Amino acid sequence: MVAKKGNMVKVHFTGKKMDGEVFATSYGNDPLEFELGQGAMLPGVEEAVEGMATGEKKEVKLPPEVGFGHHQDELILMVERSQFPEDFTPEVGMEFQVPQPDGSVAFFKVLEVHESEVKLDANHPLAGETLIFELELLDTKDKE
C-alpha cells in the first residue's frame, strides 16, 4: 500500500546532520506513528513519506525551510534572572526545555549570564541546519 495524506503510518527513521552525526533515531525503539498530512512531523519528512510503499526505504536531504527552520535573530532573548526558579543556576552553553501551554516544548540555550539578566537563544538546536533523514515505511493504513 502507498502512503497518502490521511493515512496512519509507522516509520522508522534516523536523522543526521550533514557531517554524519546522528541526532535522533527510532531504531531500537518503537517506530513513529502519525497521521500523514496533519503536520505532526517536520514538513520535509511528511513530504518524503507521502507516496512511499510499505517496506520502502528512502534517504532525503531537508533544507532548513522544511526542517527546523532558519535561525531567527528575534528568538535571542534577554530574560530577568528573577524569572528563573531559585534553584536554577544558568551557565553559558546550558540547554534546557520548557513545556508550553499548548503541549509543545520550547528549547533554550544559555548564551550569556549577567548579574540581573540571562541571554537565551530560543531557536531549535537544529535551526539553520540541512539534515539527512533515512526513512523506512513499515506500515500504512486508512485512518479508522
C-alpha positions, 0 to 999 in steps of 0.5 A: 500500500502507498502512503497518502495524506490521511493515512496512519503510518509507522516509520522508522527513521534516523536523522543526521546532520550533514557531517554524519552525526546522528541526532535522533533515531527510532531504531531500537525503539518503537517506530513513529506513528502519525497521521500523514498530512496533519503536520505532526512531523517536520514538513520535509519528512511528511513530504518524503513519506507521502507516496512511499510503499510499505517496506520502502526505504528512502534517504532525503536531504531537508533544507532548513525551510522544511526542517527546523527552520532558519535561525531567527535573530528575534528568538535571542532573548534577554530574560530577568534572572528573577524569572528563573526558579531559585534553584536554577543556576544558568551557565553559558552553553546550558540547554534546557526545555520548557513545556508550553501551554499548548503541549509543545516544548520550547528549547533554550540555550544559555548564551550569556549570564549577567548579574540581573539578566540571562541571554537565551537563544530560543531557536531549535538546536537544529535551526539553520541546519540541512539534515539527512533523514533515512526513512523506512515505511513499515506500515500504512493504513486508512485512518479508522 
